[in-house]
Amino acid sequence: MLKALVIAAVTTASFVTMAQAQDTLRVGMSGGYFPFTFVKQDKLQGFEVDVMDAVGRQAGLEVEYVTMSFSGLIGALSSGRIDTVANQITITPEREEAFAFTQPYVYDGAQVVVKKGNEGDINGPEDLKGRTVAVNLGSNFEQLLRELPYAGEITIKTYESNIEQDTALGRVDAFVMDRVSSAEVIDKSPLPLALAGKPFAEIHNALPFRDDEEGRALRDKVDAALTALKEDGTLAEISQTWFGSDITSTE
């Protein structure tokens, strides 16, 4: 009888643990990609935080944020330390082979940024030939540059931080970032930076999950929440708050 009670207690505890795990969404982000995810006065905030908070409320999930360097986020997802990454993760064929993605919730483009005054020399990606160009380590922008027909003529330098500062100081000729973040960096930063030409690639950003039964089930739950938040205007409202425009739709 005692043995049966112990087994029952262990089984009950296991179900409670599983239920708690299913009710919690562990979201990884860098906390260093303004205005999407950043820390101000010791508080994690940004567009991504507001979106994931809304997803949690809609899906009935408790959102737990885990911050780390951007370059470590995909590894943390693969190893199971987090359930998804909310840090402007672009859908690529390589990533689709490894992960189960939600629908896109941000539509953007790759943007060249230069030191202010150099816009006449670098008007877009075609003028990056023979120059040193910075990208954030682990981002998709390195791959986008390598896919250009003249990629062999571009020196690509990866950065964990100070990408804007080194561009303004002339240590690199330009950096490539998403259009939305680039515009915000230029608007908020005291550094002399400027957009160079128009975005040269369309990118769709979504939430990746592990491509297994549990990961796909959680993906489906979050995807349904994103659909509801798009339909009731919540995502557009969050976007307007941070950017003054709706980056969550192609319309």
VOKEKOL-730628 format. One record per residue (C-alpha): residue in one letter; x, y, z; residue number from 1. Coordinates in Angstrom, 1 decimal. Last residue first. Layout:
BEGIN
+---------+--------+--------+--------+-----+
: residuo :   east :  north :     up : num :
+---------+--------+--------+--------+-----+
:       a :      X :      Y :      Z : NUM :
...
+---------+--------+--------+--------+-----+
This chain:
BEGIN
+---------+--------+--------+--------+-----+
: residuo :   east :  north :     up : num :
+---------+--------+--------+--------+-----+
:       e :   -0.5 :   45.7 :  -46.5 : 251 :
:       t :    2.7 :   43.7 :  -45.9 : 250 :
:       s :    1.9 :   43.3 :  -42.2 : 249 :
:       t :    3.7 :   43.4 :  -38.8 : 248 :
:       i :    5.8 :   46.4 :  -39.6 : 247 :
:       d :    2.9 :   48.8 :  -39.0 : 246 :
:       s :    4.1 :   52.4 :  -38.6 : 245 :
:       g :    5.0 :   54.8 :  -35.8 : 244 :
:       f :    7.9 :   52.6 :  -34.8 : 243 :
:       w :    7.4 :   51.5 :  -31.2 : 242 :
:       t :    3.8 :   52.4 :  -30.4 : 241 :
:       q :    2.7 :   51.8 :  -34.0 : 240 :
:       s :    4.2 :   48.3 :  -33.9 : 239 :
:       i :    2.3 :   47.5 :  -30.7 : 238 :
:       e :   -0.9 :   48.7 :  -32.3 : 237 :
:       a :   -0.3 :   46.7 :  -35.4 : 236 :
:       l :    0.2 :   43.5 :  -33.3 : 235 :
:       t :   -3.0 :   44.2 :  -31.3 : 234 :
:       g :   -5.2 :   44.8 :  -34.4 : 233 :
:       d :   -7.8 :   42.1 :  -33.6 : 232 :
:       e :   -6.8 :   40.0 :  -36.6 : 231 :
:       k :   -3.1 :   40.2 :  -36.0 : 230 :
:       l :   -3.4 :   39.3 :  -32.4 : 229 :
:       a :   -5.6 :   36.3 :  -33.3 : 228 :
:       t :   -3.2 :   35.1 :  -35.9 : 227 :
:       l :   -0.2 :   35.5 :  -33.4 : 226 :
:       a :   -2.1 :   33.5 :  -30.8 : 225 :
:       a :   -2.7 :   30.7 :  -33.3 : 224 :
:       d :    1.0 :   30.7 :  -34.1 : 223 :
:       v :    1.9 :   30.5 :  -30.4 : 222 :
:       k :   -0.3 :   27.3 :  -29.9 : 221 :
:       d :    1.0 :   25.8 :  -33.2 : 220 :
:       r :    4.6 :   26.5 :  -32.2 : 219 :
:       l :    4.0 :   24.8 :  -28.8 : 218 :
:       a :    2.7 :   21.7 :  -30.6 : 217 :
:       r :    5.6 :   21.8 :  -33.1 : 216 :
:       g :    8.1 :   21.9 :  -30.2 : 215 :
:       e :    6.5 :   19.0 :  -28.4 : 214 :
:       e :    6.4 :   16.8 :  -31.4 : 213 :
:       d :    9.9 :   17.8 :  -32.7 : 212 :
:       d :   11.2 :   20.6 :  -34.9 : 211 :
:       r :   12.4 :   22.8 :  -32.1 : 210 :
:       f :   10.7 :   26.2 :  -32.3 : 209 :
:       p :   11.5 :   29.3 :  -34.3 : 208 :
:       l :    9.5 :   32.6 :  -34.0 : 207 :
:       a :    9.3 :   34.7 :  -37.2 : 206 :
:       n :   11.0 :   37.4 :  -39.3 : 205 :
:       h :   10.4 :   37.8 :  -43.0 : 204 :
:       i :   13.2 :   39.5 :  -45.0 : 203 :
:       e :   13.0 :   41.4 :  -48.2 : 202 :
:       a :   16.4 :   42.3 :  -49.6 : 201 :
:       f :   18.2 :   45.5 :  -50.8 : 200 :
:       p :   16.7 :   48.1 :  -48.5 : 199 :
:       k :   17.0 :   51.5 :  -50.1 : 198 :
:       g :   20.1 :   53.7 :  -50.4 : 197 :
:       a :   22.7 :   54.4 :  -47.7 : 196 :
:       l :   21.1 :   55.3 :  -44.4 : 195 :
:       a :   23.1 :   57.7 :  -42.3 : 194 :
:       l :   25.3 :   57.8 :  -39.2 : 193 :
:       p :   26.9 :   60.6 :  -37.2 : 192 :
:       l :   26.7 :   59.1 :  -33.6 : 191 :
:       p :   24.3 :   60.8 :  -31.2 : 190 :
:       s :   22.0 :   57.7 :  -31.4 : 189 :
:       k :   18.2 :   57.9 :  -31.3 : 188 :
:       d :   17.2 :   58.6 :  -34.9 : 187 :
:       i :   20.1 :   56.8 :  -36.5 : 186 :
:       v :   19.5 :   53.7 :  -34.3 : 185 :
:       e :   15.8 :   53.8 :  -35.0 : 184 :
:       a :   16.3 :   53.9 :  -38.8 : 183 :
:       s :   18.8 :   51.1 :  -38.6 : 182 :
:       s :   16.5 :   49.0 :  -36.4 : 181 :
:       v :   13.6 :   49.3 :  -39.0 : 180 :
:       r :   15.8 :   48.7 :  -42.0 : 179 :
:       d :   17.4 :   45.5 :  -40.7 : 178 :
:       m :   21.2 :   45.7 :  -40.3 : 177 :
:       v :   24.2 :   46.1 :  -42.6 : 176 :
:       f :   27.3 :   48.0 :  -41.5 : 175 :
:       a :   29.4 :   50.4 :  -43.4 : 174 :
:       d :   33.0 :   51.4 :  -44.2 : 173 :
:       v :   34.6 :   49.9 :  -41.2 : 172 :
:       r :   37.0 :   51.6 :  -38.7 : 171 :
:       g :   35.6 :   54.9 :  -39.9 : 170 :
:       l :   34.7 :   56.2 :  -36.5 : 169 :
:       a :   31.0 :   56.2 :  -37.3 : 168 :
:       t :   31.2 :   52.7 :  -38.5 : 167 :
:       d :   33.1 :   51.6 :  -35.5 : 166 :
:       q :   30.5 :   53.1 :  -33.2 : 165 :
:       e :   27.6 :   51.5 :  -35.0 : 164 :
:       i :   29.0 :   48.0 :  -34.8 : 163 :
:       n :   30.0 :   48.5 :  -31.1 : 162 :
:       s :   28.8 :   45.0 :  -30.2 : 161 :
:       e :   29.2 :   41.2 :  -31.0 : 160 :
:       y :   30.6 :   42.1 :  -34.4 : 159 :
:       t :   31.3 :   40.2 :  -37.6 : 158 :
:       k :   33.5 :   41.7 :  -40.4 : 157 :
:       i :   32.8 :   41.0 :  -44.0 : 156 :
:       t :   35.3 :   42.1 :  -46.7 : 155 :
:       i :   33.4 :   42.5 :  -50.0 : 154 :
:       e :   34.8 :   41.7 :  -53.4 : 153 :
:       g :   33.9 :   38.0 :  -53.2 : 152 :
:       a :   30.3 :   39.0 :  -52.6 : 151 :
:       y :   30.0 :   40.4 :  -56.1 : 150 :
:       p :   26.9 :   38.4 :  -57.0 : 149 :
:       l :   25.4 :   39.0 :  -53.6 : 148 :
:       e :   24.7 :   35.8 :  -51.7 : 147 :
:       r :   27.5 :   36.4 :  -49.3 : 146 :
:       l :   25.9 :   39.7 :  -48.2 : 145 :
:       l :   22.6 :   38.0 :  -47.4 : 144 :
:       q :   24.6 :   35.3 :  -45.5 : 143 :
:       e :   26.3 :   37.9 :  -43.3 : 142 :
:       f :   22.9 :   39.6 :  -42.8 : 141 :
:       n :   21.3 :   36.6 :  -41.2 : 140 :
:       s :   22.7 :   37.4 :  -37.8 : 139 :
:       g :   25.0 :   35.2 :  -35.7 : 138 :
:       l :   27.6 :   38.0 :  -35.2 : 137 :
:       n :   26.2 :   41.4 :  -36.1 : 136 :
:       v :   27.3 :   42.7 :  -39.5 : 135 :
:       a :   30.2 :   44.9 :  -40.5 : 134 :
:       v :   31.3 :   45.8 :  -44.0 : 133 :
:       t :   34.8 :   46.4 :  -45.3 : 132 :
:       r :   34.9 :   47.8 :  -48.8 : 131 :
:       g :   36.1 :   46.7 :  -52.2 : 130 :
:       k :   32.6 :   46.2 :  -53.5 : 129 :
:       l :   30.1 :   47.8 :  -51.1 : 128 :
:       d :   28.8 :   50.1 :  -53.8 : 127 :
:       e :   26.4 :   47.5 :  -55.2 : 126 :
:       p :   24.9 :   47.2 :  -51.7 : 125 :
:       g :   23.5 :   50.7 :  -51.7 : 124 :
:       n :   24.3 :   54.4 :  -52.2 : 123 :
:       i :   27.9 :   54.2 :  -50.9 : 122 :
:       d :   30.0 :   57.1 :  -52.0 : 121 :
:       g :   27.4 :   59.8 :  -51.9 : 120 :
:       e :   26.0 :   58.5 :  -48.6 : 119 :
:       n :   29.5 :   59.1 :  -47.1 : 118 :
:       g :   28.6 :   62.3 :  -45.3 : 117 :
:       k :   27.1 :   60.5 :  -42.2 : 116 :
:       k :   29.1 :   57.3 :  -41.6 : 115 :
:       v :   27.3 :   54.5 :  -43.3 : 114 :
:       v :   24.3 :   52.2 :  -43.0 : 113 :
:       v :   23.2 :   49.6 :  -45.5 : 112 :
:       q :   19.7 :   48.2 :  -45.0 : 111 :
:       a :   18.3 :   44.7 :  -45.2 : 110 :
:       g :   14.5 :   44.5 :  -45.4 : 109 :
:       d :   11.5 :   44.1 :  -43.2 : 108 :
:       y :    8.3 :   42.2 :  -42.6 : 107 :
:       v :    7.7 :   41.3 :  -38.9 : 106 :
:       y :    5.2 :   38.7 :  -37.5 : 105 :
:       p :    6.1 :   35.9 :  -39.9 : 104 :
:       q :    4.0 :   32.7 :  -39.4 : 103 :
:       t :    5.5 :   30.4 :  -36.8 : 102 :
:       f :    8.6 :   28.4 :  -37.6 : 101 :
:       a :    9.6 :   24.8 :  -37.0 : 100 :
:       f :   13.3 :   24.5 :  -36.9 :  99 :
:       a :   16.3 :   22.8 :  -38.5 :  98 :
:       e :   15.3 :   22.6 :  -42.2 :  97 :
:       e :   13.6 :   26.0 :  -41.9 :  96 :
:       r :   16.8 :   27.5 :  -40.6 :  95 :
:       e :   18.7 :   26.5 :  -43.7 :  94 :
:       p :   16.0 :   27.7 :  -46.0 :  93 :
:       t :   15.9 :   31.1 :  -44.2 :  92 :
:       i :   13.3 :   32.7 :  -41.9 :  91 :
:       t :   14.8 :   35.7 :  -40.2 :  90 :
:       i :   15.0 :   35.8 :  -36.5 :  89 :
:       q :   14.1 :   39.3 :  -35.2 :  88 :
:       n :   15.1 :   38.6 :  -31.6 :  87 :
:       a :   12.2 :   36.5 :  -30.1 :  86 :
:       v :   13.8 :   33.1 :  -29.8 :  85 :
:       t :   11.9 :   29.9 :  -28.9 :  84 :
:       d :   11.6 :   27.2 :  -26.3 :  83 :
:       i :   14.7 :   27.9 :  -24.2 :  82 :
:       r :   17.4 :   25.6 :  -22.7 :  81 :
:       g :   16.3 :   22.9 :  -25.1 :  80 :
:       s :   19.7 :   22.3 :  -26.7 :  79 :
:       s :   18.6 :   23.5 :  -30.1 :  78 :
:       l :   17.1 :   26.7 :  -28.6 :  77 :
:       a :   20.2 :   27.5 :  -26.6 :  76 :
:       g :   22.3 :   27.0 :  -29.7 :  75 :
:       i :   20.1 :   29.4 :  -31.6 :  74 :
:       l :   20.4 :   32.0 :  -28.9 :  73 :
:       g :   24.2 :   31.9 :  -28.4 :  72 :
:       s :   25.2 :   34.4 :  -31.1 :  71 :
:       f :   22.7 :   36.9 :  -29.8 :  70 :
:       s :   24.4 :   37.0 :  -26.4 :  69 :
:       m :   22.1 :   35.9 :  -23.5 :  68 :
:       t :   18.7 :   36.8 :  -22.1 :  67 :
:       v :   16.1 :   34.4 :  -20.9 :  66 :
:       y :   12.6 :   35.6 :  -20.6 :  65 :
:       e :    9.8 :   33.5 :  -19.0 :  64 :
:       v :    6.3 :   34.0 :  -20.5 :  63 :
:       e :    3.4 :   32.4 :  -18.7 :  62 :
:       l :    1.1 :   30.9 :  -21.3 :  61 :
:       g :   -2.6 :   31.3 :  -21.7 :  60 :
:       a :   -2.3 :   31.7 :  -25.5 :  59 :
:       q :   -3.6 :   35.2 :  -25.7 :  58 :
:       r :   -1.9 :   36.4 :  -22.6 :  57 :
:       g :    1.4 :   34.8 :  -23.6 :  56 :
:       v :    1.2 :   36.2 :  -27.1 :  55 :
:       a :    0.6 :   39.7 :  -25.7 :  54 :
:       d :    3.7 :   39.4 :  -23.5 :  53 :
:       m :    5.6 :   38.1 :  -26.5 :  52 :
:       v :    4.6 :   41.1 :  -28.6 :  51 :
:       d :    5.4 :   43.6 :  -25.8 :  50 :
:       v :    8.8 :   42.0 :  -25.2 :  49 :
:       e :    9.7 :   41.9 :  -28.9 :  48 :
:       f :    8.8 :   45.6 :  -29.3 :  47 :
:       g :   11.1 :   46.6 :  -26.5 :  46 :
:       q :   11.7 :   46.0 :  -22.8 :  45 :
:       l :   13.9 :   44.3 :  -20.2 :  44 :
:       k :   14.1 :   46.4 :  -17.1 :  43 :
:       d :   17.3 :   47.2 :  -15.3 :  42 :
:       q :   16.8 :   51.0 :  -15.9 :  41 :
:       k :   16.7 :   50.2 :  -19.6 :  40 :
:       v :   17.4 :   46.8 :  -21.1 :  39 :
:       f :   16.9 :   46.1 :  -24.8 :  38 :
:       t :   14.8 :   44.1 :  -27.2 :  37 :
:       f :   13.2 :   45.3 :  -30.4 :  36 :
:       p :   14.2 :   48.9 :  -30.1 :  35 :
:       f :   17.1 :   48.4 :  -29.7 :  34 :
:       y :   18.9 :   45.1 :  -30.1 :  33 :
:       g :   20.8 :   44.4 :  -26.8 :  32 :
:       g :   18.4 :   42.4 :  -24.7 :  31 :
:       s :   19.7 :   39.3 :  -26.4 :  30 :
:       m :   16.5 :   37.3 :  -26.5 :  29 :
:       g :   15.3 :   33.8 :  -25.5 :  28 :
:       v :   11.7 :   33.0 :  -24.7 :  27 :
:       r :   10.8 :   30.3 :  -22.3 :  26 :
:       l :    7.1 :   29.7 :  -22.7 :  25 :
:       t :    5.5 :   28.3 :  -19.5 :  24 :
:       d :    2.1 :   26.5 :  -19.3 :  23 :
:       q :    3.5 :   23.3 :  -20.9 :  22 :
:       a :    6.3 :   23.2 :  -18.3 :  21 :
:       q :    3.9 :   23.7 :  -15.4 :  20 :
:       a :    1.6 :   20.9 :  -16.8 :  19 :
:       m :    4.6 :   18.6 :  -17.1 :  18 :
:       t :    5.8 :   19.3 :  -13.6 :  17 :
:       v :    2.2 :   18.8 :  -12.2 :  16 :
:       f :    2.0 :   15.5 :  -14.1 :  15 :
:       s :    5.3 :   14.3 :  -12.7 :  14 :
:       a :    4.3 :   15.3 :   -9.2 :  13 :
:       t :    1.1 :   13.2 :   -9.6 :  12 :
:       t :    3.1 :   10.2 :  -10.9 :  11 :
:       v :    5.6 :   10.5 :   -7.9 :  10 :
:       a :    2.7 :   10.7 :   -5.5 :   9 :
:       a :    1.0 :    7.7 :   -7.1 :   8 :
:       i :    4.2 :    5.7 :   -7.0 :   7 :
:       v :    4.7 :    6.6 :   -3.3 :   6 :
:       l :    1.1 :    5.7 :   -2.5 :   5 :
:       a :    1.4 :    2.4 :   -4.3 :   4 :
:       k :    4.6 :    1.6 :   -2.3 :   3 :
:       l :    2.8 :    2.4 :    0.9 :   2 :
:       m :    0.0 :    0.0 :    0.0 :   1 :
+---------+--------+--------+--------+-----+
